[in-house]
């Protein structure tokens, strides 16, 4: 299609406003059970006219009609001035790509992003390569690539990445200035290869270097277990993310537990970064009666669509939900509905706080805009974005659960005073060795605790923490974290079931 240069910026703007072929297909995930179409569903119509479906002459006509708009004329003028007068030759495509990125940047929304053709191609290829990588959900928070949650059983979890870690460098290269998907492509890689992430962790003054060996990322999203509380059988269903098959897996797990005589249920969405609305909706239909909405969706005009189940009554057994700071998006939809519409307790710590809905909008040339289209609200109409959901029963894990990877360049010794020592002291205390204090000062009592640990682990009892001692401390702490008996949050969730 041969279009005059003055129309290029207008065409670009129209592509954002009107979308390309199939732009809004997928918002049908928010279909009402009663069949009535909301505004969001009308956007999802596969037959709706879009710019990409128009003929060349029709496209030109639309552009010419829109040219009367002063703002768009200004964009076209800026494009023309730069293209024809800049001191160096300017790439036409680069100008258009920059204009699109610039418009998105003005939104100040980390969840609305643009992927050009090359980025999209690499991203799709990466996704298709057997889900190999480090296994972590990331987002942009205050222009920083931020870990929402590592995936259960993934290399990221095993290496010690935590929610709210901010990635500064990948293999020594800064990610500053990169958009989210450019950063993700740097982090991903083939199974067996190693990547070093430099991260800024809240509460830690110096950046941490975390080495991660990429691997196959586990595809399972639902895990089950059974516990016994005062002679009563309790089922535990852990959901690690909400993907296309999660609701089916959940239904099968629930039916199995109910068939086995389960008398109570714990739903665990700790560290679950979210996923598909459709799947969390289907899961909630198992528990929430039809007298209250599961969730509400609000568009830019303030119009709200409410979504209900067909269930007439609650389950005849008690339920608690486990959540933490890594529970985001669809996990928060579940937690909010179970509490506000179901009356069930939420156990753990405050959730992440993501209350918006995005849709990928193909631009017709292989590039894509992922744009925030809606807010989601809890059954009572609360918007939890950047606030999170507070638990009804607040429980933190033991302090050593929150300790950091040990980085030792020079041995730590008596009378030193820094955050690394504070980290070591909390590890020692969690392992049953009394360091005397946990404020970061390497006291005589801390030295004695280190010597005792070294003797117990067959290390030379120097009283100093060198690389070998630090590595062994980290190894033993990981063992304790994985020991279910130390999971205070799970213990409390089981306790409040039959209160």
C-alpha positions as CSV (number, residue, x, y, z in Angstrom):
1,X,0.0,0.0,0.0
2,X,1.5,3.4,-1.1
3,X,0.4,6.1,1.3
4,X,1.8,9.6,1.4
5,X,4.3,10.2,4.3
6,X,2.0,12.7,6.0
7,X,-0.5,9.9,6.5
8,X,1.9,7.5,8.2
9,X,1.6,8.9,11.7
10,X,-2.1,9.2,11.3
11,X,-2.3,5.6,10.2
12,X,-0.2,4.6,13.2
13,X,-2.5,6.5,15.6
14,X,-5.6,4.9,14.0
15,X,-4.1,1.5,14.4
16,X,-3.9,2.1,18.1
17,X,-7.5,3.5,18.3
18,X,-9.2,1.0,16.0
19,X,-7.0,-2.1,16.2
20,X,-6.1,-4.6,13.5
21,X,-7.7,-7.8,12.5
22,X,-8.9,-9.8,15.6
23,X,-7.7,-7.1,18.0
24,X,-10.2,-7.7,20.7
25,X,-11.0,-11.3,20.3
26,X,-10.3,-12.9,23.7
27,X,-12.2,-10.3,25.8
28,X,-15.0,-12.8,25.4
29,X,-13.5,-14.4,28.4
30,X,-15.7,-11.9,30.3
31,X,-18.9,-13.3,28.9
32,X,-22.0,-12.9,31.1
33,X,-23.8,-16.1,32.0
34,X,-27.2,-14.6,31.1
35,X,-26.1,-13.9,27.5
36,X,-26.5,-10.1,27.7
37,X,-23.7,-8.3,26.0
38,X,-21.7,-5.8,28.0
39,X,-19.5,-3.1,26.5
40,X,-16.5,-5.3,26.9
41,X,-18.2,-8.1,25.0
42,X,-19.2,-5.9,22.2
43,X,-15.5,-5.1,21.8
44,X,-14.9,-8.8,21.4
45,X,-17.1,-9.2,18.3
46,X,-15.2,-11.1,15.6
47,X,-17.4,-9.4,13.0
48,X,-16.7,-5.8,14.2
49,X,-15.1,-3.6,11.5
50,X,-11.5,-2.7,12.1
51,X,-8.9,-0.7,10.3
52,X,-7.0,-3.7,9.0
53,X,-10.1,-5.1,7.3
54,X,-10.7,-1.9,5.2
55,X,-9.6,-1.6,1.6
56,X,-6.7,0.8,0.6
57,X,-9.1,3.4,-0.6
58,X,-11.3,3.1,2.6
59,X,-8.2,3.4,4.8
60,X,-7.1,6.6,3.0
61,X,-10.6,8.0,3.3
62,X,-10.6,7.3,7.1
63,X,-7.2,9.0,7.4
64,X,-8.3,12.0,5.5
65,X,-11.4,12.3,7.6
66,X,-9.3,12.1,10.7
67,X,-6.8,14.7,9.5
68,X,-9.3,17.4,10.4
69,X,-8.5,16.5,14.0
70,X,-6.0,19.1,15.2
71,X,-4.1,16.7,17.5
72,X,-3.6,14.1,14.8
73,X,-2.6,16.8,12.3
74,X,0.0,17.9,14.8
75,X,1.4,14.3,14.9
76,X,1.6,14.2,11.2
77,X,3.3,17.6,11.1
78,X,5.9,16.5,13.6
79,X,6.6,13.3,11.6
80,X,7.0,15.3,8.4
81,X,9.2,18.0,10.0
82,X,11.6,15.3,11.5
83,X,11.6,13.1,8.4
84,X,12.3,15.9,5.9
85,X,14.6,18.2,8.0
86,X,16.6,16.3,10.6
87,X,20.4,16.7,10.1
88,X,20.7,12.9,9.4
89,X,18.7,10.5,7.3
90,X,15.8,9.2,9.5
91,X,14.4,5.7,9.3
92,X,10.7,6.0,8.6
93,X,9.9,2.8,10.5
94,X,11.9,3.9,13.5
95,X,9.9,7.2,13.7
96,X,6.6,5.3,13.7
97,X,7.8,2.7,16.2
98,X,9.0,5.6,18.4
99,X,5.7,7.4,18.2
100,X,3.8,4.3,19.3
101,X,6.2,3.7,22.2
102,X,6.0,7.3,23.1
103,X,2.2,7.2,23.3
104,X,2.3,4.2,25.6
105,X,5.0,5.8,27.8
106,X,2.7,8.7,28.5
107,X,0.2,6.3,30.0
108,X,2.7,5.6,32.8
109,X,1.2,2.0,32.9
110,X,3.8,-0.7,33.3
111,X,1.3,-3.3,32.0
112,X,0.6,-1.5,28.7
113,X,3.6,-2.3,26.4
114,X,4.5,-2.4,22.7
115,X,6.4,-5.2,21.0
116,X,7.8,-4.5,17.5
117,X,8.0,-7.2,14.9
118,X,11.4,-8.4,15.8
119,X,10.7,-8.5,19.6
120,X,7.5,-10.3,19.0
121,X,9.2,-12.9,16.7
122,X,11.8,-13.6,19.3
123,X,9.3,-13.7,22.1
124,X,7.1,-16.2,20.2
125,X,10.1,-18.4,19.4
126,X,11.2,-18.3,23.0
127,X,7.7,-19.3,24.2
128,X,7.6,-22.2,21.7
129,X,10.9,-23.6,22.8
130,X,9.6,-26.1,25.3
131,X,9.2,-23.5,28.1
132,X,12.9,-23.3,28.9
133,X,14.2,-20.5,31.1
134,X,14.4,-19.5,34.8
135,X,10.7,-19.7,35.6
136,X,9.6,-16.4,37.1
137,X,6.8,-14.0,36.5
138,X,8.1,-10.4,36.0
139,X,6.5,-7.0,35.7
140,X,7.5,-3.4,35.3
141,X,7.2,-1.5,38.6
142,X,8.4,2.1,38.7
143,X,10.4,1.4,35.5
144,X,12.2,-1.5,37.1
145,X,12.0,-5.1,35.9
146,X,10.5,-6.7,39.0
147,X,9.9,-10.3,40.1
148,X,6.2,-10.9,40.9
149,X,6.8,-14.5,41.9
150,X,9.1,-17.4,40.9
151,X,7.2,-20.5,39.7
152,X,7.0,-23.4,42.0
153,X,9.9,-25.9,41.5
154,X,11.6,-23.6,38.9
155,X,15.3,-22.7,38.8
156,X,14.3,-19.2,39.9
157,X,12.7,-20.5,43.1
158,X,15.6,-22.9,43.8
159,X,18.2,-20.1,43.3
160,X,16.4,-17.8,45.8
161,X,14.7,-15.2,43.7
162,X,11.9,-13.6,45.7
163,X,8.8,-11.4,45.0
164,X,9.7,-7.7,44.6
165,X,13.3,-8.4,43.6
166,X,14.3,-5.8,41.0
167,X,16.6,-7.0,38.2
168,X,19.4,-4.5,37.5
169,X,21.7,-6.5,35.2
170,X,21.6,-9.8,33.2
171,X,25.1,-11.3,32.7
172,X,26.6,-8.0,33.6
173,X,24.5,-6.0,31.1
174,X,22.2,-3.4,32.5
175,X,18.5,-3.7,31.7
176,X,17.9,0.0,32.3
177,X,16.0,1.5,29.4
178,X,14.8,-1.8,28.1
179,X,11.1,-2.6,28.0
180,X,9.8,-5.6,29.8
181,X,9.9,-8.0,26.8
182,X,13.4,-7.0,25.8
183,X,14.5,-7.7,29.3
184,X,12.7,-11.1,29.4
185,X,14.4,-12.1,26.2
186,X,17.8,-11.5,27.8
187,X,16.8,-13.6,30.8
188,X,15.4,-16.5,28.9
189,X,17.7,-19.1,27.3
190,X,18.3,-22.8,26.6
191,X,18.2,-25.5,29.2
192,X,21.5,-26.1,30.9
193,X,22.9,-22.5,30.3
194,X,23.6,-20.3,33.2
195,X,22.5,-16.7,33.7
196,X,23.6,-14.3,36.4
197,X,21.1,-11.7,37.6
198,X,22.1,-8.7,39.6
199,X,19.1,-7.8,41.8
200,X,18.1,-5.1,44.2
201,X,16.2,-6.6,47.1
202,X,14.1,-4.5,49.4
203,X,15.8,-4.1,52.8
204,X,19.3,-5.0,51.4
205,X,21.7,-2.1,50.7
206,X,24.0,-3.9,48.3
207,X,22.9,-5.6,45.0
208,X,22.9,-9.4,45.0
209,X,24.3,-11.6,42.3
210,X,22.2,-14.7,41.7
211,X,23.4,-17.5,39.4
212,X,20.6,-19.5,37.8
213,X,20.9,-22.6,35.5
214,X,18.0,-22.5,33.0
215,X,15.9,-25.6,32.8
216,X,12.5,-26.9,31.6
217,X,9.8,-24.9,33.4
218,X,7.2,-27.2,35.1
219,X,3.9,-27.1,33.3
220,X,1.8,-28.5,36.1
221,X,-0.3,-25.8,37.8
222,X,-2.3,-27.8,40.4
223,X,-0.8,-29.9,43.2
224,X,-2.8,-31.8,45.8
225,X,-2.0,-33.1,49.3
226,X,-3.9,-34.3,52.4
227,X,-3.4,-33.4,56.0
228,X,-5.1,-34.5,59.3
229,X,-6.3,-32.0,61.9
230,X,-7.7,-33.5,65.1
231,X,-8.7,-36.6,63.3
232,X,-10.3,-34.8,60.4
233,X,-9.2,-35.2,56.8
234,X,-8.2,-31.9,55.1
235,X,-7.4,-31.5,51.4
236,X,-4.8,-29.1,50.2
237,X,-4.9,-27.8,46.6
238,X,-2.0,-25.6,45.5
239,X,-2.4,-23.5,42.3
240,X,0.9,-22.2,41.0
241,X,-0.7,-20.2,38.1
242,X,-3.9,-20.0,36.1
243,X,-3.4,-21.4,32.6
244,X,-5.7,-22.9,30.0
245,X,-5.9,-26.3,31.8
246,X,-5.8,-25.1,35.4
247,X,-9.6,-25.2,36.0
248,X,-9.9,-28.7,34.6
249,X,-7.0,-29.9,36.7
250,X,-8.6,-28.2,39.8
251,X,-12.0,-29.8,39.2
252,X,-10.5,-33.2,39.0
253,X,-8.4,-32.7,42.1
254,X,-11.4,-31.4,44.0
255,X,-13.6,-34.3,43.0
256,X,-11.0,-36.7,44.0
257,X,-10.5,-35.1,47.5
258,X,-14.3,-34.9,48.0
259,X,-14.7,-38.5,46.9
260,X,-12.1,-39.5,49.5
261,X,-14.1,-37.9,52.3
262,X,-12.4,-34.6,52.7
263,X,-13.8,-32.6,55.7
264,X,-12.0,-29.3,55.0
265,X,-10.0,-27.6,52.2
266,X,-7.0,-25.3,52.0
267,X,-6.5,-23.5,48.7
268,X,-2.9,-22.3,48.4
269,X,-2.1,-19.5,45.9
270,X,1.1,-18.3,47.5
271,X,3.6,-17.2,44.9
272,X,0.9,-17.5,42.2
273,X,1.4,-14.6,39.8
274,X,-2.0,-15.0,38.1
275,X,-3.0,-15.8,34.6
276,X,-6.3,-16.4,32.7
277,X,-9.5,-14.9,34.1
278,X,-11.5,-17.7,32.5
279,X,-9.8,-20.3,34.7
280,X,-10.1,-18.5,38.0
281,X,-13.7,-17.8,37.2
282,X,-14.4,-21.5,36.6
283,X,-12.7,-22.4,39.9
284,X,-14.7,-19.8,41.8
285,X,-18.0,-21.2,40.4
286,X,-17.3,-24.3,42.6
287,X,-17.6,-22.3,45.8
288,X,-19.4,-18.9,45.5
289,X,-23.2,-18.9,45.6
290,X,-25.2,-16.9,43.0
291,X,-26.4,-14.2,45.4
292,X,-23.1,-12.3,45.1
293,X,-20.8,-11.6,42.1
294,X,-17.6,-13.4,41.7
295,X,-15.9,-10.3,40.3
296,X,-16.7,-7.0,38.6
297,X,-15.1,-5.5,35.6
298,X,-15.1,-1.7,35.0
299,X,-14.4,-0.1,31.6
300,X,-13.1,3.4,31.0
301,X,-16.5,4.9,31.2
302,X,-17.1,3.5,34.6
303,X,-19.6,0.9,33.4
304,X,-19.4,-2.3,35.4
305,X,-20.1,-5.8,34.4
306,X,-20.8,-8.3,37.2
307,X,-20.1,-12.0,36.9
308,X,-22.0,-14.7,38.8
309,X,-21.9,-18.5,39.3
310,X,-25.0,-20.7,39.1
311,X,-24.3,-22.3,42.4
312,X,-27.1,-22.2,44.9
313,X,-25.2,-22.7,48.2
314,X,-21.8,-23.0,49.7
315,X,-19.9,-26.2,50.2
316,X,-20.7,-28.1,53.3
317,X,-17.1,-28.1,54.6
318,X,-14.8,-25.2,55.8
319,X,-12.3,-23.6,53.5
320,X,-9.3,-21.3,54.0
321,X,-7.1,-19.6,51.4
322,X,-3.4,-19.1,51.7
323,X,-1.8,-16.1,50.0
324,X,1.3,-13.9,50.2
325,X,3.1,-11.0,48.6
326,X,3.7,-13.2,45.5
327,X,-0.1,-13.7,45.0
328,X,-1.1,-11.4,42.1
329,X,-3.9,-10.7,39.6
330,X,-6.0,-13.8,39.1
331,X,-4.9,-15.1,42.5
332,X,-6.2,-11.9,44.0
333,X,-9.5,-12.3,42.2
334,X,-9.8,-15.7,43.9
335,X,-8.8,-14.4,47.3
336,X,-11.1,-11.4,47.1
337,X,-14.1,-13.5,46.0
338,X,-13.5,-16.3,48.5
339,X,-13.4,-13.7,51.3
340,X,-16.0,-11.1,50.3
341,X,-18.5,-13.4,48.6
342,X,-17.8,-16.6,50.4
343,X,-16.9,-15.4,53.9
344,X,-13.8,-17.6,54.0
345,X,-10.6,-16.7,55.9
346,X,-7.5,-15.5,54.0
347,X,-4.3,-16.6,55.8
348,X,-0.8,-15.2,55.2
349,X,0.5,-11.8,54.2
350,X,-0.8,-9.0,52.0
351,X,-1.0,-9.8,48.3
352,X,0.9,-8.1,45.4
353,X,-1.8,-5.7,44.2
354,X,-2.6,-5.9,40.4
355,X,-6.2,-4.9,39.6
356,X,-6.1,-4.4,35.8
357,X,-6.9,-6.5,32.8
358,X,-4.8,-6.4,29.6
359,X,-5.5,-7.6,26.1
360,X,-2.9,-8.3,23.3
361,X,-3.8,-6.2,20.2
362,X,-2.1,-7.3,17.0
363,X,-1.2,-4.4,14.8
364,X,-1.4,-6.3,11.6
365,X,2.3,-6.3,10.7
366,X,3.5,-8.8,13.3
367,X,3.9,-6.2,16.1
368,X,1.6,-6.1,19.1
369,X,0.3,-3.7,21.7
370,X,-0.7,-5.2,25.1
371,X,-3.1,-2.6,26.5
372,X,-4.9,-2.2,29.8
373,X,-8.6,-2.2,28.9
374,X,-10.4,-2.7,32.2
375,X,-10.1,-2.6,36.0
376,X,-11.3,-5.6,37.9
377,X,-13.1,-5.1,41.3
378,X,-13.8,-7.4,44.1
379,X,-17.4,-8.6,44.8
380,X,-17.9,-5.5,47.1
381,X,-16.5,-3.2,44.5
382,X,-13.0,-2.6,45.9
383,X,-10.1,-1.9,43.5
384,X,-7.0,-3.4,45.0
385,X,-4.5,-2.1,42.4
386,X,-1.2,-1.2,44.0
387,X,-2.8,-1.8,47.4
388,X,-3.1,-5.6,47.6
389,X,-5.5,-7.6,49.7
390,X,-5.0,-7.9,53.5
391,X,-5.3,-11.3,55.0
392,X,-8.0,-11.9,57.7
393,X,-5.4,-13.9,59.6
394,X,-1.9,-12.4,59.2
395,X,0.9,-14.9,59.5
396,X,4.6,-14.4,58.5
397,X,7.0,-17.2,58.0
398,X,10.0,-17.6,60.3
399,X,12.6,-14.8,59.7
400,X,15.1,-17.2,58.1
401,X,12.5,-17.8,55.3
402,X,13.3,-14.2,54.2
403,X,17.1,-14.4,54.3
404,X,19.2,-13.7,51.2
405,X,21.7,-15.7,49.2
406,X,25.1,-15.6,50.9
407,X,27.8,-13.7,49.0
408,X,31.2,-13.8,50.6
409,X,34.2,-12.0,49.0
410,X,36.2,-11.5,52.2
411,X,35.6,-13.7,55.3
412,X,33.3,-12.1,57.8
413,X,34.8,-11.9,61.3
414,X,34.3,-10.7,64.8
415,X,33.7,-6.9,65.2
416,X,32.5,-6.6,61.6
417,X,29.2,-4.8,61.3
418,X,27.0,-5.0,58.1
419,X,23.8,-6.4,56.6
420,X,25.5,-9.5,55.4
421,X,26.2,-10.4,59.1
422,X,22.6,-9.7,60.0
423,X,21.6,-12.1,57.3
424,X,24.0,-14.8,58.6
425,X,22.8,-14.2,62.2
426,X,19.1,-14.8,61.1
427,X,20.2,-18.0,59.4
428,X,22.1,-19.2,62.4
429,X,19.1,-18.5,64.7
430,X,16.7,-20.3,62.3
431,X,19.0,-23.3,62.4
432,X,19.0,-23.4,66.2
433,X,22.3,-21.7,66.9
434,X,22.2,-18.6,69.2
435,X,24.1,-15.7,67.6
436,X,23.3,-13.5,70.6
437,X,21.9,-10.7,68.4
438,X,20.6,-10.2,64.9
439,X,21.4,-6.5,64.3
440,X,24.5,-7.1,62.1
441,X,27.3,-6.7,64.7
442,X,29.6,-9.7,64.7
443,X,29.8,-10.3,68.5
444,X,31.6,-12.9,70.5
445,X,28.3,-14.9,70.8
446,X,28.0,-14.8,67.0
447,X,31.5,-16.1,66.6
448,X,30.7,-19.0,69.0
449,X,27.5,-19.8,67.1
450,X,29.5,-19.9,63.8
451,X,32.1,-22.2,65.4
452,X,29.4,-24.6,66.6
453,X,27.8,-24.7,63.2
454,X,31.2,-25.3,61.5
455,X,32.0,-28.2,63.9
456,X,28.5,-29.8,63.4
457,X,29.0,-29.6,59.6
458,X,32.5,-30.9,59.5
459,X,34.1,-27.6,58.6
460,X,37.2,-26.0,60.2
461,X,36.0,-24.1,63.3
462,X,37.5,-20.7,62.6
463,X,34.6,-18.6,63.9
464,X,34.8,-16.7,60.6
465,X,32.3,-17.0,57.8
466,X,34.1,-17.7,54.5
467,X,32.6,-18.8,51.2
468,X,32.4,-22.5,52.2
469,X,30.7,-21.7,55.5
470,X,28.3,-19.3,53.8
471,X,27.4,-21.9,51.2
472,X,26.7,-24.6,53.8
473,X,24.6,-22.1,55.8
474,X,22.5,-21.4,52.7
475,X,22.1,-25.1,51.9
476,X,20.9,-25.9,55.4
477,X,18.4,-23.0,55.4
478,X,17.0,-24.2,52.1
479,X,16.4,-27.6,53.7
480,X,14.6,-26.0,56.6
481,X,12.4,-23.8,54.3
482,X,11.4,-26.9,52.3
483,X,10.5,-28.8,55.5
484,X,6.6,-28.6,55.8
485,X,6.8,-28.6,59.6
486,X,8.3,-25.1,59.5
487,X,5.5,-23.7,57.3
488,X,3.7,-21.4,59.9
489,X,1.3,-20.1,57.3
490,X,0.1,-23.6,56.4
491,X,-0.2,-24.6,60.0
492,X,-2.3,-21.6,60.7
493,X,-4.5,-22.2,57.7
494,X,-5.2,-25.7,59.0
495,X,-5.8,-24.4,62.5
496,X,-8.5,-21.9,61.6
497,X,-10.4,-24.3,59.4
498,X,-12.2,-25.8,62.4
499,X,-12.0,-22.9,64.8
